[in-house]
């Protein structure tokens, strides 16, 4: 009565660093939102996407980020298969880039 079949896909709003070779590096909550709270960092990105302020958030993240390589910060929504994720297949099903900004040199 209270249950229904759920999809295995999940959308995740986040920020990542992409180096010049195309490798994607996950950023921690401290870099994304200046906090150690994962949920707060995720909501910061989601609200930024919803409010159209991703360019501003991207610049704030860039100012907190210190890369040892050249690349760019991206604000993205990624879709994963949650079951596959736990089976160690962390490939994305889809990826939407909302903002991009160059890392400070």
C-alpha positions in Angstrom: 0.0 0.0 0.0 2.8 2.5 0.8 5.5 1.2 -1.5 6.1 1.5 -5.2 8.8 0.6 -7.5 11.5 3.2 -7.7 13.9 4.0 -10.4 17.6 3.2 -9.9 18.8 6.5 -11.3 19.7 9.5 -9.1 20.6 13.1 -10.1 23.4 14.8 -8.2 24.1 18.5 -8.4 27.7 19.2 -7.6 30.9 21.0 -8.6 34.0 19.3 -10.1 37.4 20.2 -11.3 38.2 19.0 -14.9 41.9 19.1 -15.9 43.2 19.7 -19.4 43.2 15.9 -20.1 39.5 15.7 -19.3 39.9 13.9 -16.0 37.2 14.8 -13.5 38.1 15.4 -9.8 35.4 15.5 -7.2 35.5 18.6 -4.9 34.9 18.4 -1.2 32.2 20.4 0.7 34.8 22.8 2.0 35.8 23.8 -1.5 32.2 23.8 -2.8 30.5 25.7 0.0 33.0 26.6 2.6 31.6 24.0 5.0 32.3 20.4 6.1 28.6 19.6 5.8 27.9 17.4 2.7 24.1 18.1 2.6 24.7 21.9 2.9 27.2 21.8 0.0 24.8 19.8 -2.1 21.9 22.2 -1.4 24.2 25.2 -2.1 24.8 23.9 -5.6 21.1 22.9 -6.2 19.9 26.3 -5.1 22.4 28.0 -7.3 21.2 26.0 -10.3 17.5 26.8 -9.5 18.2 30.5 -8.9 20.4 31.0 -11.9 23.5 32.0 -9.9 25.9 29.3 -11.0 28.4 31.7 -12.5 28.7 33.4 -9.1 29.0 30.1 -7.3 31.6 28.9 -9.8 33.7 32.0 -9.1 33.4 31.5 -5.3 34.6 27.9 -5.7 37.4 28.9 -7.9 38.6 31.4 -5.2 38.7 28.6 -2.6 40.3 26.0 -4.9 44.1 25.6 -5.3 44.9 23.3 -8.1 48.4 22.0 -8.9 47.3 21.5 -12.5 45.5 23.6 -15.2 41.8 23.1 -15.7 38.4 24.4 -15.0 35.7 24.3 -12.4 32.3 23.1 -13.6 28.9 23.3 -11.9 27.1 20.1 -13.1 24.1 17.9 -12.7 25.1 14.2 -13.1 22.8 11.2 -13.3 24.1 7.9 -12.0 22.6 4.4 -11.7 22.7 4.0 -7.9 22.8 0.2 -8.0 25.7 0.2 -10.4 27.4 2.9 -8.2 27.6 0.4 -5.3 28.8 -2.3 -7.7 31.8 0.1 -8.4 30.5 1.4 -11.7 30.6 5.2 -11.1 30.1 6.2 -14.8 27.5 8.9 -15.4 24.4 8.2 -17.5 24.1 11.9 -18.3 25.9 15.2 -17.4 24.6 18.8 -17.7 27.1 21.6 -17.3 25.4 24.7 -15.8 28.6 26.9 -15.5 32.3 26.7 -16.2 35.1 28.9 -14.9 38.9 28.7 -15.3 40.9 27.8 -12.3 43.0 30.7 -10.9 46.6 30.5 -12.1 
